Structure formats: C-alpha cells, structure tokens
Amino acid sequence: MSDAGGTGSGGDKPGFDWLYGKQGGSTPPPPPPPPVRSAPDHPEQTVRLPVQPQPSGQGPVGQQPYAQPPSARPTPPPVAPPPGSPGPGSSSGGRSGWARPGRWLKIVAALIALWVVYLVAVPLWTWHKVDKVAFEPSGDRPDDQPGTTYLIVGSDSRGDLTPEQRKEYGTGDAGGQRTDTIMLLHTGSGPNLLVSIPRDTRVTVPGHGDNQLINSAYAFGGPKLLTQTIEQTTGIRIDRYVEIGFGGFVDIVDAVGGITICPKQAIKDPKAKLDVEKGCQEADGPTALGYARTRATINSDFDRVQRQREVVGEIGKKVATPWSVINPIRYWKINQAAPGAVAVGEGMNALEAMEFASAMTKTTGDSGRTCTLPSKYEDIDGNGINDVLIDHARADKLFDLVKEDKTDDVTNAVCDQKGVG
C-alpha cells in the first residue's frame, strides 16, 4: 500500500517532503500560517496599530509622557482665583490673616496700652475734681516726725444732701458742721495704726476754753482748728488730711457693690434708719451709713467708733480688690463717687492719695492694728452725767510711740478696741 503522504523518487505525486525535508538537501518551503479561529471559541485578536514617532520627550500616542526630572519641567503660570472665591491665606485654604500670631500680638498689645491709658487717665481726671482743704494751722506746731500721720474726719454736714436724701439716710436737718468721725492713721516702719477718737472727748480747744467736746473744734474753726486741737492735745504732728462726707460715703459703698458688716448684736435705730440683725450680712450705702452713725447700743460712742473702723476697713478692702480695676464700669463708678465723697488737705497729690487708700486696707491682721484712744468716764460738772476724758496714764504712752514711729510696741495695755479702761 502506498502512503498518500509517501515520498517519490522522481514522480509527480506530492509527498511529505515539506515535513521531513526533501531528499537531496533542498530547503523546505516555510510552514503555512496557523489558522485563525473565529468566535466564539477565541475572540478575535486586537490589531496593533503602527507606532507613530512623536516629538522628543514624549512617548507614543496614547501613552504617558516620558518622565522628566523636576528641574526640567516647566513652571505653570499662576492662575488668578475666580471673583468671590477665597484666595490664598483665607480660612478655606491656608492660614488666615487673623490667625497669624504676629497680628494677634499687635492687637493684644494695643488693647493693653489703651487699658493702661484708661486706668491712669480716669483717676487723674477725677483728681482735679476733688476739693482741696486748708488744714494746716498757723503758730507753733510739733516738729516733723518719722512716718506719716493722717487726720481722717467724717463730716456730718448736710450741705451736700438733698431733702430727700436727708430723709432717706436719717441724717436730720441739723445746722452747722461737726465731725461724726475722728481718726488718726499712722504709717511708717511698723504696722499701720488706726486710732479712733470719740467725738465727745473733752479737751481744750484753743481760743474756746477747756472741757470742750473735741468735735466742736471743727464747728468753731473748721479743719485748721481741729488739727491744732489734736496736735496740742497729743503732741503728734498731722501730715495729711482726709475728709469724708455723708452723701459721698453712700456713693462709695454703692460703687463697690456694698460691703459686709458684722453687728455683734441686733440694732434697731429709727433715727439712723437702721434695722439689722446680729451677724455678718451685706449692706448697701444707706445701711452702711446708718451702721457707722448709730449710737443705739450699750456703749454708745465707744461702740460707734469700732463700727466706723469696721466700715472704713471694709470699703478699703473692696476698693483694693482686682475686680475694682478689671471691671471698667465699677472702676468708673468708684472714681466718679470719689469727688463727692472725699476732700483732701492742700498739698496732697494723687500719688499720696493712692498711698492713703492703700494704707487704709492694711490696718488689720499682721500689717496693722486698730484701737480706740484710751479714755475714762468722769463727772466733771457734778451734774450726774459722765463725761469722756482722755486717760493720760495710757494715752501718753500711745502718743509717744506714734511720735517715735514705734507702732510695733503698741499693745492692748496701751490701746485696745474699747478705749475705756
């Protein structure tokens, strides 16, 4: 049997020379291309298009450009944002101008500078409205002494009160001008010392005789005669003078938002418009004034001077609190009330006035002490009425310590709270 694919030696039948090679060493023809299978067995293969050459630096069409080093890449021109859109540095992109620390520091510094100007300008402006009083007497006076001694006077003049205020405060319509409060404040190397002088103390008033009430010196000759009377009685030189009036007292208490009073007993005094319970409580201006003025207690004037020191000390504490400076409204009210509340002796400047205010806050605790002028009762007229006299056995020792600026040595044996031995 012959193979359909057999070889022939020279015949014309086709053989398998294409597969096994033609005998005789001739080159076989190339194999036929593989058949292309049609769908669905195999999808038609993708025909690749010829690659077209591109300009230098770019790849073929449809491919990403060739990578270039950053230095070789062109910088695109800046593009302006559309109108109304936030630009660079706004809160929507980047740090805003308000968030820059430098700008905030400038704003804060400007506010602090304005605040300092306000704190300085207001009291200076107020100071020019404060009345200045001639208090230094003529004639012989004690020599200069170490430390500083202030004479503090609470005037009971009704001249600065309206009829309505006199009725509200219970001050009455008494004519003339006397002193409800007389105190000596000494500052120096030792603790601050605040000494109350009962207004009914009998003394010699120059030009008006012996055994006069000490507060009558003010009625006879005003601040000058009162200063002279105290200097001759005590031997202490008065360096500065401060006077407080009824109406201004109320305004100051209200300006600081009221004060705390601590009555040792319930007090009801229709004349002073006062009705308070025993124990610590808040008091407004009229109540504080009535509390400082009333004599409706067992020891009358001696209890009264203790309450006056208490009230003055509480006002000083309130004025000296940081809130009085931080709160602009309160700071303004205090300064506005001062001209109506206080008059000072001629020669006192604004800085010395601030020193006085500071000294008044340091009359209790370790920084100071308070007491009442050593006194005693005696019926000098033989009418069965006890008069208040200075107890010189104790008082002279107190006067010497003040003159020598030795307030560290003031003890209760020399000067106590009650005053009456």
PEGI-V62171 format. One record per residue. RES is the residue in one letter. PHI is phi in whole degrees, 0 to 359 (999 if undefined). Layout:
res=RES phi=PHI
res=RES phi=PHI
This chain:
res=M phi=999
res=S phi=259
res=D phi=279
res=A phi=295
res=G phi=254
res=G phi=287
res=T phi=262
res=G phi=243
res=S phi=276
res=G phi=176
res=G phi=286
res=D phi=261
res=K phi=283
res=P phi=292
res=G phi=237
res=F phi=252
res=D phi=297
res=W phi=296
res=L phi=266
res=Y phi=261
res=G phi=91
res=K phi=279
res=Q phi=294
res=G phi=109
res=G phi=85
res=S phi=286
res=T phi=287
res=P phi=287
res=P phi=292
res=P phi=295
res=P phi=293
res=P phi=292
res=P phi=296
res=P phi=296
res=P phi=291
res=V phi=265
res=R phi=276
res=S phi=265
res=A phi=301
res=P phi=263
res=D phi=296
res=H phi=224
res=P phi=297
res=E phi=295
res=Q phi=291
res=T phi=289
res=V phi=273
res=R phi=275
res=L phi=281
res=P phi=294
res=V phi=280
res=Q phi=264
res=P phi=293
res=Q phi=244
res=P phi=301
res=S phi=303
res=G phi=93
res=Q phi=237
res=G phi=273
res=P phi=298
res=V phi=300
res=G phi=87
res=Q phi=246
res=Q phi=292
res=P phi=300
res=Y phi=298
res=A phi=297
res=Q phi=239
res=P phi=295
res=P phi=305
res=S phi=293
res=A phi=270
res=R phi=280
res=P phi=288
res=T phi=275
res=P phi=291
res=P phi=293
res=P phi=296
res=V phi=249
res=A phi=290
res=P phi=291
res=P phi=294
res=P phi=303
res=G phi=89
res=S phi=272
res=P phi=294
res=G phi=271
res=P phi=297
res=G phi=90
res=S phi=277
res=S phi=292
res=S phi=272
res=G phi=203
res=G phi=86
res=R phi=275
res=S phi=284
res=G phi=298
res=W phi=289
res=A phi=271
res=R phi=286
res=P phi=304
res=G phi=299
res=R phi=290
res=W phi=297
res=L phi=298
res=K phi=294
res=I phi=295
res=V phi=297
res=A phi=298
res=A phi=294
res=L phi=295
res=I phi=296
res=A phi=298
res=L phi=295
res=W phi=295
res=V phi=297
res=V phi=300
res=Y phi=297
res=L phi=297
res=V phi=274
res=A phi=291
res=V phi=298
res=P phi=294
res=L phi=294
res=W phi=295
res=T phi=295
res=W phi=302
res=H phi=290
res=K phi=266
res=V phi=283
res=D phi=291
res=K phi=252
res=V phi=247
res=A phi=281
res=F phi=237
res=E phi=282
res=P phi=282
res=S phi=272
res=G phi=86
res=D phi=290
res=R phi=225
res=P phi=301
res=D phi=294
res=D phi=301
res=Q phi=231
res=P phi=294
res=G phi=81
res=T phi=228
res=T phi=242
res=Y phi=257
res=L phi=258
res=I phi=251
res=V phi=236
res=G phi=258
res=S phi=280
res=D phi=261
res=S phi=296
res=R phi=263
res=G phi=299
res=D phi=265
res=L phi=248
res=T phi=282
res=P phi=304
res=E phi=295
res=Q phi=293
res=R phi=299
res=K phi=290
res=E phi=294
res=Y phi=273
res=G phi=69
res=T phi=271
res=G phi=75
res=D phi=241
res=A phi=301
res=G phi=276
res=G phi=75
res=Q phi=209
res=R phi=233
res=T phi=244
res=D phi=285
res=T phi=227
res=I phi=225
res=M phi=224
res=L phi=245
res=L phi=245
res=H phi=246
res=T phi=236
res=G phi=179
res=S phi=283
res=G phi=254
res=P phi=298
res=N phi=296
res=L phi=236
res=L phi=246
res=V phi=246
res=S phi=270
res=I phi=246
res=P phi=305
res=R phi=292
res=D phi=266
res=T phi=295
res=R phi=275
res=V phi=216
res=T phi=267
res=V phi=258
res=P phi=309
res=G phi=84
res=H phi=228
res=G phi=96
res=D phi=272
res=N phi=54
res=Q phi=265
res=L phi=296
res=I phi=297
res=N phi=285
res=S phi=290
res=A phi=300
res=Y phi=293
res=A phi=292
res=F phi=286
res=G phi=217
res=G phi=69
res=P phi=302
res=K phi=296
res=L phi=290
res=L phi=295
res=T phi=298
res=Q phi=298
res=T phi=298
res=I phi=291
res=E phi=298
res=Q phi=287
res=T phi=282
res=T phi=255
res=G phi=79
res=I phi=268
res=R phi=279
res=I phi=273
res=D phi=268
res=R phi=219
res=Y phi=228
res=V phi=224
res=E phi=236
res=I phi=241
res=G phi=258
res=F phi=302
res=G phi=298
res=G phi=295
res=F phi=301
res=V phi=298
res=D phi=297
res=I phi=296
res=V phi=299
res=D phi=292
res=A phi=295
res=V phi=271
res=G phi=84
res=G phi=88
res=I phi=229
res=T phi=261
res=I phi=244
res=C phi=227
res=P phi=299
res=K phi=278
res=Q phi=206
res=A phi=293
res=I phi=232
res=K phi=232
res=D phi=224
res=P phi=301
res=K phi=296
res=A phi=267
res=K phi=56
res=L phi=237
res=D phi=210
res=V phi=233
res=E phi=269
res=K phi=290
res=G phi=106
res=C phi=287
res=Q phi=198
res=E phi=277
res=A phi=227
res=D phi=276
res=G phi=301
res=P phi=299
res=T phi=293
res=A phi=297
res=L phi=295
res=G phi=298
res=Y phi=296
res=A phi=282
res=R phi=263
res=T phi=298
res=R phi=239
res=A phi=276
res=T phi=224
res=I phi=301
res=N phi=266
res=S phi=47
res=D phi=295
res=F phi=287
res=D phi=290
res=R phi=296
res=V phi=294
res=Q phi=293
res=R phi=293
res=Q phi=297
res=R phi=296
res=E phi=299
res=V phi=293
res=V phi=299
res=G phi=295
res=E phi=293
res=I phi=297
res=G phi=301
res=K phi=296
res=K phi=294
res=V phi=296
res=A phi=275
res=T phi=288
res=P phi=303
res=W phi=296
res=S phi=294
res=V phi=262
res=I phi=291
res=N phi=277
res=P phi=296
res=I phi=292
res=R phi=295
res=Y phi=299
res=W phi=294
res=K phi=297
res=I phi=299
res=N phi=292
res=Q phi=290
res=A phi=282
res=A phi=301
res=P phi=300
res=G phi=277
res=A phi=261
res=V phi=230
res=A phi=235
res=V phi=235
res=G phi=290
res=E phi=302
res=G phi=99
res=M phi=281
res=N phi=258
res=A phi=297
res=L phi=296
res=E phi=292
res=A phi=295
res=M phi=292
res=E phi=297
res=F phi=297
res=A phi=300
res=S phi=294
res=A phi=296
res=M phi=293
res=T phi=277
res=K phi=239
res=T phi=249
res=T phi=231
res=G phi=72
res=D phi=290
res=S phi=272
res=G phi=185
res=R phi=207
res=T phi=231
res=C phi=198
res=T phi=247
res=L phi=310
res=P phi=305
res=S phi=222
res=K phi=209
res=Y phi=264
res=E phi=201
res=D phi=272
res=I phi=278
res=D phi=261
res=G phi=69
res=N phi=255
res=G phi=82
res=I phi=249
res=N phi=285
res=D phi=257
res=V phi=265
res=L phi=241
res=I phi=286
res=D phi=273
res=H phi=295
res=A phi=301
res=R phi=258
res=A phi=295
res=D phi=298
res=K phi=296
res=L phi=297
res=F phi=300
res=D phi=296
res=L phi=295
res=V phi=292
res=K phi=299
res=E phi=267
res=D phi=59
res=K phi=241
res=T phi=292
res=D phi=299
res=D phi=266
res=V phi=282
res=T phi=243
res=N phi=296
res=A phi=293
res=V phi=268
res=C phi=208
res=D phi=249
res=Q phi=290
res=K phi=284
res=G phi=90
res=V phi=272
res=G phi=279
